Amino acid sequence: MESIELVTFVNTQVIPVCIFLIMMGMGLSLIPADFNRVLKYPKAAAVGLSNQLILLPIIGFALANIMPLEPEFAVGVMLLVLCPGGTTSNMFSHLAKGDVALSVTMTAIASVLTVFTIPIILNWSLLHFMGAGNEFKLPIITTMISLMKLTIVPIMVGMTIKHYLPKLADSTQVYVSKFGILFLTLLIIFLTYIQQDIVVDAFIAAGPVSLLLNLSTMALGYYTSKWCGLNMAQRTSITIEVGLQNSTLSMFMALSLLANYKMSFTPAIYTLIMLFTAGILVRILNTKIKRKLNPKLHGNNAL
């Protein structure tokens, strides 16, 4: 298979199928009652979704304008902040002893809502950063349908399996989450290989804004949750949910819908940064929990 054919095959076949499986994996952990959690715990859900759907895009847009970025990298920032969280954020919430139910609920609701917001705001972003005469424009209805096929439909399939085959869903869900991280890693390697001549320049250009975006949004998630009086588990989940984006979906839109590799580099670089910072956060939080559970050990370490 020639190089161009391989790239086309990956962009149009492999990536959509893998995203479908990853989103189905999220559905395997959901039941209809999870969506009622918004009504049962309105404050936590409102704080989290406000961060995810409103404040995150605003910060991303501000940074994309302030930082000295090429238009394609700026659009890459918007691709990131417009997407919901993914199964990766749910996994890290579990590792950090956060409120996993809240994390999963936020991811599911944001995945549904962003199907309708992404095409509209992304088209506006393309016009803003690329100029009025740019060749990139997404047909809104067609894009919404494409996103539904990759988010809402697989989530519903996963929930159906969870309802009728709960044991299978529980045993499979863990593996699907791990598959999501593995596929994301392979996608970044593939992207680096295909565009190896601009990788270093792209990292230098988009690395700073990716780091600043990640740290600022995680800080925003934590402190808005704290100021609103949420407990530590809820703060942890919202911090992670806002800081860890569905970069696989971001790269799909750049590679398949917009057919622009350069736009996919910001999400790829952000992925490396968010996994690193999330790992540090998990370690810090777990250390604090251990110290609370064993104050004598903490006292010895203090000496």
Number of C-alpha atoms within 10 A of each C-alpha: 7 7 9 10 10 10 17 15 13 17 19 14 12 13 21 21 12 18 22 18 22 30 26 28 29 27 27 29 23 24 16 9 9 18 16 12 16 18 11 11 11 12 15 23 21 14 18 27 23 15 24 27 19 13 17 27 21 15 18 27 17 12 19 24 14 10 13 13 17 17 19 19 23 26 27 30 30 27 29 29 30 26 25 28 28 27 30 22 28 27 18 23 27 18 17 24 17 25 19 22 18 25 29 26 23 29 25 24 18 19 23 17 14 20 23 17 15 21 21 17 17 18 16 14 21 21 17 15 18 17 12 10 7 11 11 15 15 18 11 17 12 11 18 19 14 15 22 18 16 23 25 22 17 22 27 18 19 25 23 18 20 21 15 10 13 15 11 12 21 15 11 14 21 16 12 20 22 16 16 21 17 11 16 23 16 12 19 20 13 14 20 17 11 15 14 13 10 12 17 12 11 19 16 11 18 25 20 14 24 27 16 15 24 25 17 17 25 25 16 20 27 22 16 18 24 15 8 12 13 18 13 16 17 25 24 28 31 35 30 31 32 31 28 29 28 25 26 28 24 25 30 20 23 23 22 17 17 16 16 16 17 20 26 28 29 28 28 27 22 28 23 16 19 23 17 11 18 22 14 12 19 20 14 12 17 15 14 13 14 12 15 12 11 11 12 11 12 15 10 8 9 7 5
